[in-house]
Amino acid sequence: MLNLFDIILLKQRALDVDDKNTKTVFWMMFEKVSVILCLVIVLAVGLALSLPWWAIGALVGLSIGPIVYAHLYFIYVRPVKKRQEHS
């Protein structure tokens, strides 16, 4: 089980490999854009259900953690685990 410090180290190692690596830059931009897009979708679902504003805020607020963790897992942690399994 990885903790937050391990994820920060994984992101730092990805940046240290090559600062001009376009693949790394793409994945970092993809991560941020997709997190924002997922949160906008959650907001749209809350609005479509005609929830009160406090419920929409709670829905978006409670979904931030799982959305961010899932993105970090699939972009940074999962490839490292796959490489470790094949080694």
ROSE-4610 file (N, C-alpha, C; in Angstrom, 1 decimal, always signed):
// ROSE-4610
residu = [M/M/M/L/L/L/N/N/N/L/L/L/F/F/F/D/D/D/I/I/I/I/I/I/L/L/L/L/L/L/K/K/K/Q/Q/Q/R/R/R/A/A/A/L/L/L/D/D/D/V/V/V/D/D/D/D/D/D/K/K/K/N/N/N/T/T/T/K/K/K/T/T/T/V/V/V/F/F/F/W/W/W/M/M/M/M/M/M/F/F/F/E/E/E/K/K/K/V/V/V/S/S/S/V/V/V/I/I/I/L/L/L/C/C/C/L/L/L/V/V/V/I/I/I/V/V/V/L/L/L/A/A/A/V/V/V/G/G/G/L/L/L/A/A/A/L/L/L/S/S/S/L/L/L/P/P/P/W/W/W/W/W/W/A/A/A/I/I/I/G/G/G/A/A/A/L/L/L/V/V/V/G/G/G/L/L/L/S/S/S/I/I/I/G/G/G/P/P/P/I/I/I/V/V/V/Y/Y/Y/A/A/A/H/H/H/L/L/L/Y/Y/Y/F/F/F/I/I/I/Y/Y/Y/V/V/V/R/R/R/P/P/P/V/V/V/K/K/K/K/K/K/R/R/R/Q/Q/Q/E/E/E/H/H/H/S/S/S]
num = [1/1/1/2/2/2/3/3/3/4/4/4/5/5/5/6/6/6/7/7/7/8/8/8/9/9/9/10/10/10/11/11/11/12/12/12/13/13/13/14/14/14/15/15/15/16/16/16/17/17/17/18/18/18/19/19/19/20/20/20/21/21/21/22/22/22/23/23/23/24/24/24/25/25/25/26/26/26/27/27/27/28/28/28/29/29/29/30/30/30/31/31/31/32/32/32/33/33/33/34/34/34/35/35/35/36/36/36/37/37/37/38/38/38/39/39/39/40/40/40/41/41/41/42/42/42/43/43/43/44/44/44/45/45/45/46/46/46/47/47/47/48/48/48/49/49/49/50/50/50/51/51/51/52/52/52/53/53/53/54/54/54/55/55/55/56/56/56/57/57/57/58/58/58/59/59/59/60/60/60/61/61/61/62/62/62/63/63/63/64/64/64/65/65/65/66/66/66/67/67/67/68/68/68/69/69/69/70/70/70/71/71/71/72/72/72/73/73/73/74/74/74/75/75/75/76/76/76/77/77/77/78/78/78/79/79/79/80/80/80/81/81/81/82/82/82/83/83/83/84/84/84/85/85/85/86/86/86/87/87/87]
x = [+0.9/+0.0/+0.9/+0.7/+1.5/+0.8/+1.6/+1.0/+1.3/+0.9/+1.0/+2.4/+3.3/+4.7/+5.3/+4.9/+5.4/+4.9/+3.7/+3.1/+3.8/+4.2/+4.9/+6.3/+6.9/+8.2/+8.1/+7.1/+6.9/+6.7/+6.0/+5.8/+7.1/+7.9/+9.2/+10.2/+10.2/+11.0/+10.6/+9.4/+8.9/+9.4/+9.4/+9.9/+11.4/+12.1/+13.6/+14.2/+13.5/+14.0/+14.4/+13.6/+13.9/+12.9/+13.4/+12.5/+11.9/+12.5/+11.9/+11.1/+10.9/+10.2/+8.7/+8.3/+6.9/+5.9/+6.3/+5.4/+5.0/+6.0/+5.8/+4.9/+5.2/+4.4/+3.0/+2.8/+1.4/+0.7/+1.3/+0.6/+0.2/+1.1/+0.8/-0.3/-0.3/-1.4/-2.7/-2.6/-3.8/-4.4/-3.5/-4.0/-4.8/-4.3/-5.0/-6.3/-6.3/-7.5/-8.5/-8.1/-9.1/-9.7/-8.9/-9.5/-10.5/-10.2/-11.2/-12.4/-12.3/-13.4/-14.3/-13.7/-14.5/-15.3/-14.6/-15.3/-16.5/-16.3/-17.4/-18.5/-18.2/-19.3/-20.0/-19.3/-20.0/-20.9/-20.4/-21.2/-22.4/-22.3/-23.4/-24.5/-24.0/-25.0/-25.7/-25.1/-25.7/-26.8/-26.4/-27.3/-28.5/-28.2/-29.3/-30.3/-29.8/-30.8/-31.5/-31.2/-31.9/-31.7/-30.5/-30.2/-30.0/-30.2/-29.9/-28.4/-28.0/-26.6/-25.7/-26.2/-25.3/-25.1/-26.1/-25.9/-24.9/-25.0/-24.1/-22.7/-22.5/-21.2/-20.6/-21.5/-21.1/-20.7/-21.5/-21.2/-19.9/-19.6/-18.4/-17.2/-17.4/-16.4/-16.0/-17.0/-16.7/-16.1/-16.3/-15.8/-14.4/-13.9/-12.5/-11.5/-11.5/-10.5/-10.4/-11.6/-11.5/-11.1/-11.5/-11.2/-9.7/-9.1/-7.7/-6.9/-7.2/-6.5/-6.5/-7.7/-7.8/-6.9/-6.9/-6.0/-4.5/-4.2/-2.8/-2.4/-3.3/-3.1/-2.9/-3.8/-3.7/-2.6/-2.2/-1.1/+0.3/+0.4/+1.7/+2.0/+1.1/+1.3/+1.2/+0.2/-0.1/+1.1/+1.6/+2.7/+4.0/+4.2/+5.4/+5.1/+3.9/+3.6/+3.7/+3.3/+3.4/+4.8/+5.7/+7.1/+7.7/+7.3/+7.8/+7.4/+6.2/+5.7/+6.5/+6.8/+7.5/+9.0/+9.5/+11.0/+11.3]
y = [-1.2/+0.0/+1.2/+2.1/+3.3/+4.4/+5.3/+6.4/+7.7/+8.8/+10.0/+10.4/+10.2/+10.5/+9.7/+8.4/+7.6/+8.1/+8.6/+9.1/+10.4/+11.2/+12.5/+12.1/+11.1/+10.7/+10.1/+9.4/+8.9/+10.0/+11.0/+12.2/+12.9/+13.0/+13.7/+12.9/+11.6/+10.8/+10.9/+11.0/+11.1/+12.5/+13.5/+14.8/+14.8/+14.1/+14.1/+13.3/+12.4/+11.6/+12.5/+13.4/+14.3/+15.4/+16.6/+17.8/+18.1/+17.7/+18.1/+16.9/+15.9/+14.7/+15.1/+15.0/+15.4/+14.4/+13.1/+12.2/+12.5/+12.9/+13.2/+14.5/+15.4/+16.7/+16.4/+15.5/+15.1/+14.5/+13.5/+12.8/+13.8/+14.7/+15.7/+16.6/+17.1/+17.9/+17.1/+15.9/+15.0/+14.7/+14.6/+14.3/+15.5/+16.7/+17.9/+18.2/+18.0/+18.3/+17.2/+16.0/+14.9/+15.0/+15.4/+15.6/+16.7/+17.8/+18.9/+18.5/+17.8/+17.3/+16.4/+15.5/+14.6/+15.4/+16.4/+17.2/+18.0/+18.4/+19.1/+18.2/+16.9/+15.9/+15.7/+15.6/+15.4/+16.6/+17.8/+19.0/+19.0/+18.6/+18.5/+17.5/+16.4/+15.4/+16.0/+16.6/+17.3/+18.3/+19.1/+20.1/+19.4/+18.3/+17.6/+17.0/+16.6/+16.0/+17.1/+18.4/+19.5/+19.4/+19.1/+19.1/+20.5/+20.7/+22.0/+22.3/+23.6/+24.0/+23.3/+23.2/+22.6/+21.1/+20.4/+19.0/+18.9/+19.8/+19.8/+20.1/+21.0/+21.3/+20.0/+19.4/+18.2/+17.0/+16.9/+15.9/+16.1/+17.3/+17.6/+17.5/+18.0/+18.0/+16.5/+15.7/+14.3/+13.5/+13.9/+13.2/+13.6/+14.7/+15.2/+14.1/+13.6/+12.6/+11.4/+10.7/+9.5/+9.8/+10.9/+11.2/+11.4/+12.2/+12.5/+11.3/+10.5/+9.3/+8.3/+8.1/+7.2/+7.7/+9.0/+9.5/+9.2/+9.5/+9.3/+7.8/+7.0/+5.5/+5.0/+5.4/+4.9/+5.5/+6.7/+7.4/+7.1/+7.1/+6.9/+5.6/+5.1/+3.9/+2.6/+2.5/+1.3/+0.9/+1.8/+1.4/+0.9/+1.5/+1.1/-0.3/-0.6/-1.9/-3.0/-2.6/-3.6/-3.9/-2.8/-3.0/-3.9/-3.7/-4.6/-6.0/-6.2/-7.6/-8.3/-7.6/-8.2/-8.4/-7.7/-7.8/-9.0]
z = [+0.0/+0.0/+0.0/-0.9/-1.1/-0.3/+0.3/+1.0/+0.2/+0.7/-0.1/-0.4/+0.5/+0.3/-0.8/-0.9/-2.1/-3.4/-3.4/-4.7/-5.1/-4.1/-4.4/-4.9/-4.4/-4.9/-6.3/-6.6/-7.9/-9.0/-8.6/-9.5/-9.7/-8.6/-8.7/-9.5/-9.4/-10.3/-11.7/-12.0/-13.4/-14.0/-13.2/-13.6/-13.7/-12.9/-12.9/-14.0/-14.6/-15.7/-16.8/-17.3/-18.4/-18.3/-18.1/-17.9/-19.3/-20.4/-21.7/-22.3/-21.5/-22.0/-22.2/-23.5/-23.8/-23.3/-23.1/-22.6/-21.1/-20.4/-19.0/-18.9/-19.7/-19.7/-20.1/-21.1/-21.5/-20.4/-19.7/-18.6/-17.5/-17.2/-16.1/-16.5/-17.7/-18.2/-18.3/-18.7/-18.8/-17.5/-16.5/-15.1/-14.6/-14.8/-14.3/-15.0/-16.3/-17.1/-16.8/-16.7/-16.5/-15.1/-14.1/-12.7/-12.8/-13.4/-13.5/-14.3/-15.4/-16.1/-15.3/-14.6/-13.7/-12.6/-12.1/-11.1/-11.7/-12.9/-13.6/-13.9/-14.3/-14.5/-13.2/-12.1/-10.8/-10.5/-10.8/-10.6/-11.5/-12.7/-13.7/-13.2/-12.7/-12.2/-11.0/-10.1/-9.0/-9.4/-10.4/-11.0/-11.7/-12.4/-13.2/-12.2/-11.0/-10.0/-9.3/-9.5/-8.8/-7.3/-6.9/-5.5/-5.0/-3.7/-3.1/-3.2/-3.1/-3.3/-2.3/-1.0/+0.0/-0.3/-0.9/-1.3/-2.5/-3.5/-4.6/-4.1/-3.2/-2.6/-1.9/-1.1/-0.4/-1.4/-2.5/-3.5/-4.1/-4.6/-5.2/-4.2/-3.0/-2.0/-1.6/-1.5/-1.1/-2.2/-3.5/-4.6/-5.0/-4.4/-4.8/-4.4/-3.2/-2.8/-3.7/-3.8/-4.7/-6.1/-6.7/-8.1/-8.2/-7.3/-7.4/-7.1/-6.1/-5.8/-7.0/-7.6/-8.8/-9.9/-10.2/-11.3/-10.9/-9.7/-9.3/-9.4/-9.0/-9.0/-10.5/-11.4/-12.7/-13.5/-13.2/-14.0/-13.5/-12.1/-11.6/-10.9/-10.1/-9.3/-10.1/-10.9/-11.6/-12.5/-13.3/-14.2/-13.4/-12.3/-11.5/-10.9/-10.5/-10.0/-11.1/-12.3/-13.4/-13.7/-13.7/-14.0/-12.9/-11.6/-10.6/-10.7/-11.2/-11.3/-12.5/-13.5/-14.7/-14.4/-13.4/-13.1/-12.4]
